[in-house]
Structure formats: structure tokens, C-alpha cells
């Protein structure tokens, strides 16, 4: 016997997630509508599988700090960027995902004036950042989007994934910041931000960076 439950009736405790199989793209679109915009949960859809995750506060802080670090470095380097946050990215019929944070950097000029991100009209973000992701569905969805670089921060470690013809491959260097040892640097900076405050960490970092 099957039981139908309104999606709004599903209550996830922080740090938990639920997976639902055999959903159509139309089901996914309806669920997004039913969940609404004002929510803390994140959703990922890939070829019929939907994951809904309710993040912990410990999940939220690292990716926000990392986004601040990215913007600080780009500003020091006098490079353009656009932060699209957790905008829902869609590849109709195949995948949909809400990143913790995503950036346009190399293609920042192509999304100026954009208020409704449609990947049939705009290129995918250059960088997506996730915290505490363990599901392969996430990388599958990003691959469907064609996002060239994904960072995953988990257990105080940063892993960089670059898109290739064989899917995502882990790398030690980011093509966006080829001169920086980010896998070592980011965890140190995140911990310093947590211990001493993000603004203090960023001030110290900008001062050190300018002296390099």
C-alpha cells in the first residue's frame, strides 16, 4: 500500500536528509514550488532521484567563510566576480541543484544584468562550493550542469574537483587560483575565522596577501 504525504508535512531535523526515488522532472518542479523560497533545506535532483537535506549550523558557516575568502582574493587580484549564492540551477529533465554557494568568475561579464538564471541562456557557474556533502548525486548533478570546478569542504578538509571527459577528478590545484595552495590554505583560514572572527581573519589575510 502506498501513502501520499504532502511535501510540506515532511519535517527534517537539522543535519538529516531524505531521498525519494522515481520522481519525474515535473514532480521535482512541483516540489520546489511546494517547498517555497523561504526555507533552510537544500534540494538536489538527478535522473529521478531527489535528495532533501536540512543543514546544521556547522554546515552553514564554513561555506559562507569560504565564499568570503574567494571574494577577498578576487578583489585583491582585481578580478571580476558575481556571487549567485544558492540559486537553483536546472538542466531540465535531468538535474536540478541548489549549491551552498556558486560563483561566476571567468564568465562574470556574461551574467551582468541577470536576475533569473536560465542555463539555456547563460553559461553555468565557474565554481560551486559545498560543505559536508557525502552524496554522489551532488557531483552527478553538477556534471549535468557542466560546472567546471566544484569545491567540497568536509571534516576540515577542502577537496577540489575538476570536470573532465570522465567526470569529476580530484585535483590539488584550482585553475581559478593556480598560484595558491588552497587545499592547505582554506582549512587554516576557515578555522582562524571560527576562532578569531571572519572579519579579523580577512583583514590579516589581505595584509599578508599584499606582501607576497
C-alpha positions in Angstrom: 0.0 0.0 0.0 1.4 3.4 -0.9 0.8 6.5 1.2 0.8 10.1 -0.1 2.2 12.8 2.2 2.4 16.5 1.3 6.0 17.6 1.0 5.4 20.4 3.5 4.5 17.7 6.1 7.9 16.2 6.0 9.9 17.7 8.8 13.7 17.2 8.8 15.8 17.7 11.8 19.0 19.8 11.3 21.7 17.5 9.8 19.3 15.0 8.4 18.3 14.2 4.8 15.7 12.2 2.9 16.0 10.5 -0.5 13.0 10.0 -2.8 13.2 7.8 -6.0 11.3 7.6 -9.2 10.3 11.2 -9.5 9.7 12.9 -12.8 11.1 16.3 -13.7 7.6 17.7 -13.3 7.4 16.2 -9.8 10.7 18.0 -8.9 9.4 21.3 -10.2 6.2 20.9 -8.2 8.2 20.0 -5.0 10.2 23.2 -5.4 7.0 25.2 -5.7 5.5 23.4 -2.7 8.6 24.0 -0.5 8.7 27.7 -1.4 11.6 30.1 -1.3 11.8 30.8 2.4 13.4 27.6 3.8 16.7 26.3 5.1 16.6 23.0 3.3 18.6 22.2 0.1 17.4 20.0 -2.7 19.3 18.0 -5.4 17.6 16.2 -8.2 19.3 13.8 -10.7 17.6 11.5 -13.1 14.6 10.6 -10.9 16.3 10.8 -7.5 15.5 13.7 -5.2 17.5 14.4 -2.1 16.3 17.0 0.5 18.9 18.0 3.2 18.4 20.1 6.3 21.9 21.6 7.1 23.3 22.1 10.5 24.6 25.5 11.6 28.1 23.9 11.5 27.4 23.2 7.8 26.4 26.7 7.0 29.3 28.6 8.4 32.3 27.1 6.5 30.9 27.7 3.1 30.0 31.3 3.9 33.5 31.8 5.2 35.0 30.2 2.1 32.8 32.4 -0.1 34.2 35.5 1.7 37.7 34.2 1.2 37.1 33.7 -2.5 35.8 37.3 -2.9 38.7 38.7 -0.9 41.2 37.0 -3.1 39.5 38.1 -6.3 39.2 41.6 -5.1 42.9 41.8 -4.2 43.7 40.4 -7.7 41.3 43.0 -9.2 39.2 40.3 -10.9 35.5 40.5 -11.5 33.1 38.1 -9.9 29.4 37.5 -9.4 28.1 35.5 -6.4 24.8 33.7 -7.2 24.6 32.0 -3.8 22.2 29.1 -3.6 20.3 29.9 -6.7 18.5 26.8 -8.0 20.4 25.5 -11.1 18.4 23.4 -13.6 19.2 21.2 -16.5 15.6 20.3 -17.5 14.5 16.7 -17.3 18.0 15.7 -16.0 19.2 17.6 -12.9 18.5 20.4 -10.5 20.6 21.5 -7.6 20.9 24.3 -5.0 24.6 24.8 -4.3 25.7 26.2 -0.9 27.4 29.0 -3.0 28.3 29.4 -6.6 30.4 32.0 -8.5 30.8 33.4 -11.9 34.5 34.4 -12.3 35.8 33.8 -15.8 32.3 34.3 -17.1 31.3 37.2 -14.8 30.8 39.6 -17.6 28.2 37.3 -19.2 25.8 37.4 -16.3 25.8 41.1 -15.7 22.2 42.2 -15.5 21.0 38.6 -14.9 18.2 38.3 -12.3 16.7 35.0 -13.5 19.5 32.4 -14.1 18.4 30.2 -17.0 21.2 27.8 -18.1 19.8 27.6 -21.6 20.7 31.3 -21.9 23.7 31.7 -19.7 26.8 29.6 -19.1 26.9 27.5 -15.9 28.7 29.0 -12.9 32.5 28.7 -12.9 32.7 27.5 -9.4 30.4 25.8 -6.9 31.1 25.4 -3.2 29.6 22.7 -1.0 30.0 21.9 2.7 29.6 18.4 4.2 28.5 16.7 1.0 28.7 12.9 1.0 26.3 12.0 -1.8 27.5 11.1 -5.3 24.1 12.6 -6.5 25.6 16.0 -5.9 28.5 15.6 -8.2 26.3 13.9 -10.8 24.0 16.9 -10.8 26.9 19.3 -11.2 28.3 17.3 -14.0 25.0 17.5 -15.8 25.2 21.3 -15.4 28.7 21.4 -16.8 30.2 23.3 -13.9 33.9 23.1 -14.4 35.0 23.3 -10.8 33.5 22.1 -7.5 34.9 22.6 -4.0 33.7 20.3 -1.2 34.7 21.2 2.4 34.2 18.4 4.8 35.9 17.3 8.1 38.1 20.4 7.9 39.5 19.4 4.5 39.0 21.0 1.1 38.7 18.8 -1.9 38.8 20.3 -5.4 37.0 18.5 -8.3 37.6 19.4 -11.9 35.3 18.3 -14.7 36.8 16.1 -17.4 35.5 13.8 -20.1 35.4 11.1 -17.5 33.5 13.1 -14.9 34.9 14.9 -11.9 38.5 14.2 -11.0 40.1 15.3 -7.7 42.9 17.8 -8.1 45.4 19.5 -5.8 45.4 22.9 -7.6 42.5 25.1 -8.7 42.7 26.5 -12.2 41.0 29.6 -10.9 43.7 30.2 -8.4 46.7 28.3 -9.8 49.3 30.0 -7.6 47.6 29.3 -4.3 47.8 26.0 -2.2 44.1 26.2 -1.5 43.7 22.7 -0.1 46.1 23.7 2.7 45.2 27.4 2.9 41.4 27.2 3.1 41.1 24.9 6.1 43.5 27.1 8.0 41.6 30.2 7.2 38.2 28.7 8.0 39.5 27.6 11.4 41.0 31.0 12.1 37.7 32.7 11.1 35.9 30.4 13.6 38.4 31.0 16.3 39.1 34.8 15.9 36.2 36.1 13.7 35.8 36.2 10.0 36.5 40.0 9.6 39.7 39.7 11.6 40.8 36.7 9.5 40.1 38.5 6.3 42.0 41.7 7.4 45.0 39.6 8.3 44.8 37.6 5.1 44.6 40.7 2.9 47.6 42.3 4.6 49.6 39.1 4.2 48.5 38.6 0.6 49.6 42.1 -0.5 53.0 41.4 0.9 53.5 38.2 -1.3 
